[in-house]
Each structure stands twice: as C-alpha cells, then as structure tokens.
Amino acid sequence: MSKKALLFVSIVIIIISAGLSCSLPRTDTTGISPATGFTLHIDAKKHINDMPEWVVHHYCKPINKDVSQCTLFESDEPNAKLIGVETIISPQLYAALPETEKPNWHYHETEIPQVDAKLPGLSDKEAREVVAALEDTYGKVIIFWKPNEPAPIGISITRPH
C-alpha cells in the first residue's frame, strides 16, 4: 500500500473512531459493482458462538451454479457493521473439498431448523422455495467483527504492513 493510501486509511479510521461523519468519494459511476445483487435477505440466529441468540442479517447472491455468498451484518440499520461472510456451496463442490476442510462447513438441511431463519420481504411460499433450494447446500461462516465491539478484534489472516 502506498504511503498516500495508508495515510488516507489512517485518517478515515481516526475520523470514524472519533465518532465524526466521513463520506468516502464515490468511485463507481456505473451502479454495477461486486456489491450489486446481494438482495436475498435472511435473518438467522446461532452464527456467533458465544452469542447464540444474536440475529445475524444475511444479504446473499449467487456467484455461479455452485457458489453463493452472503454478507453478514449486525442489524438491518443503514450504518450496521459488516461482521462476517458466509459462503454457500453445492453438494458437488463440498464433496470435492479436502477431508481436513469439511469440518469447517455445516449442512443446511440440519442447520436451517436450528437457527430460527426468517426471510423478510418474501411471502411464505417464496420463503419455502428459498429454504428448499438451500437445504441441500453447505455453508461456511467467518465472523470477523463481534457485534457491539468498537472494532474487529482477533487474529488477522494477513500480516500488518
């Protein structure tokens, strides 16, 4: 990262931690970005180990025929923190994973009934169709920011520069 970029990120962090408003410049003028399409909304509990009753708000989209991704937020509020991600894969892709990786994934047919899942904005019929489509898939959740914490705490998967 360049010194200029590092300085900008540092200033943004200082402004945010001071509780001041910060507006980043808009760089995408097309309206289409990797964030486009995260429109399937699922609310579910039991995604944070020591906070099993916390409702995690998923916004999901398909990536290809074998993979969907969900951004996980602490709430549905406009300024909610992004607290994690969930990747959802087909049974075929799961079967191809190394045996050492498989324990990191959960089977949705057994998980969905346990998490009190809700699908806001969908009719009961639409919600049943989504649940049926998800039942034979596998998910891997990574939580990197515990709700109510002022900043992400824990091990980084990249080295600090």
C-alpha positions in Angstrom: 0.0 0.0 0.0 1.4 3.4 -0.9 2.2 6.0 1.8 -0.6 8.2 0.5 -3.2 5.4 0.6 -2.0 4.3 4.1 -2.4 8.0 5.3 -5.9 8.1 3.8 -6.9 4.9 5.6 -5.4 6.1 8.8 -7.3 9.4 8.6 -10.6 7.5 7.9 -10.0 5.3 10.9 -9.3 8.3 13.2 -12.4 10.1 11.9 -14.6 7.0 12.4 -13.2 6.2 15.8 -13.7 9.8 16.9 -17.4 9.4 16.0 -17.3 12.0 13.2 -19.1 11.6 10.0 -17.0 10.6 7.0 -18.1 10.4 3.4 -15.9 8.5 1.1 -15.8 9.6 -2.5 -17.9 7.5 -4.9 -15.8 5.7 -7.4 -18.3 3.5 -9.2 -20.4 5.6 -11.6 -22.0 2.7 -13.4 -24.1 1.5 -10.5 -22.8 -2.0 -11.0 -20.1 -3.4 -8.7 -19.3 -6.7 -6.9 -21.7 -5.5 -4.2 -24.6 -5.4 -6.7 -27.1 -8.3 -6.3 -26.8 -9.0 -2.5 -30.6 -8.9 -2.3 -31.8 -12.1 -0.7 -32.3 -11.2 2.9 -32.1 -14.0 5.6 -32.1 -13.4 9.3 -30.8 -16.2 11.5 -29.5 -16.9 15.0 -26.6 -19.1 16.2 -24.0 -17.7 13.9 -21.9 -16.2 16.7 -20.6 -18.9 19.1 -20.8 -17.0 22.4 -24.0 -15.0 21.3 -26.4 -17.8 20.1 -29.5 -15.5 20.3 -28.0 -12.7 18.2 -29.8 -12.4 14.9 -27.3 -12.1 12.0 -28.6 -10.4 8.9 -27.5 -12.1 5.7 -27.7 -10.4 2.3 -26.9 -13.1 -0.3 -26.4 -13.5 -4.0 -25.4 -16.4 -6.4 -21.9 -16.2 -7.8 -22.2 -19.3 -10.1 -24.1 -22.6 -10.2 -22.1 -24.0 -7.2 -21.4 -20.9 -5.1 -23.4 -18.2 -3.4 -22.1 -15.6 -1.0 -23.7 -13.7 1.9 -22.5 -10.5 3.6 -23.4 -10.7 7.3 -24.4 -7.6 9.2 -25.1 -7.0 12.9 -28.5 -5.5 12.1 -30.6 -4.0 9.3 -29.8 -0.4 10.3 -28.2 1.7 7.5 -25.0 2.0 9.4 -24.8 -1.6 10.6 -21.3 -3.1 10.7 -20.3 -5.8 8.3 -19.4 -8.6 10.8 -18.7 -11.5 8.5 -19.3 -13.6 5.4 -21.0 -16.9 4.6 -20.1 -18.9 1.6 -22.7 -21.4 0.4 -21.7 -24.3 -1.9 -23.3 -27.1 -3.7 -23.0 -30.7 -2.5 -20.8 -31.5 -5.5 -18.3 -28.8 -4.6 -18.5 -29.9 -0.9 -17.7 -33.5 -1.9 -14.6 -32.3 -3.7 -13.2 -30.5 -0.7 -10.2 -32.0 1.2 -11.4 -34.1 4.2 -9.5 -31.7 6.5 -11.6 -28.8 5.3 -15.1 -30.4 5.5 -15.4 -29.9 9.3 -15.4 -26.2 8.7 -18.7 -26.4 6.8 -22.3 -27.0 8.0 -25.1 -28.8 6.2 -28.0 -26.5 5.7 -30.7 -29.2 6.0 -29.8 -29.7 9.6 -28.8 -26.1 10.4 -31.8 -24.2 9.0 -34.3 -25.6 11.6 -31.9 -24.7 14.4 -31.3 -21.0 13.5 -34.9 -19.7 13.5 -34.4 -18.4 10.0 -36.6 -15.6 8.7 -36.8 -14.2 5.2 -38.1 -10.7 5.4 -39.9 -9.3 2.4 -40.8 -12.8 1.0 -44.2 -14.4 1.0 -44.5 -17.7 2.9 -44.5 -19.6 -0.4 -41.3 -17.7 -1.7 -39.6 -18.3 1.7 -40.4 -22.1 1.5 -38.9 -22.2 -2.1 -35.7 -20.4 -0.9 -35.3 -22.8 2.1 -35.9 -25.8 -0.2 -33.2 -24.6 -2.5 -30.8 -24.1 0.4 -31.4 -27.4 2.2 -29.0 -29.5 0.1 -26.2 -26.9 0.4 -23.3 -26.4 2.7 -22.2 -23.1 4.4 -19.1 -21.8 5.9 -19.3 -18.7 8.2 -16.5 -16.5 9.1 -17.2 -13.8 11.7 -14.5 -11.2 11.9 -16.3 -8.4 13.9 -18.3 -9.3 17.0 -21.4 -7.2 17.4 -21.2 -4.4 20.0 -17.4 -4.2 19.7 -15.9 -0.9 18.6 -13.5 -2.6 16.1 -12.8 -6.0 14.8 -10.7 -7.9 17.5 -8.7 -11.0 16.9 -6.3 -12.7 14.6 -5.7 -11.2 11.2 -5.3 -13.5 8.3 -2.8 -11.1 6.7 0.4 -9.6 8.2 0.3 -6.0 9.2 2.5 -3.9 6.9 
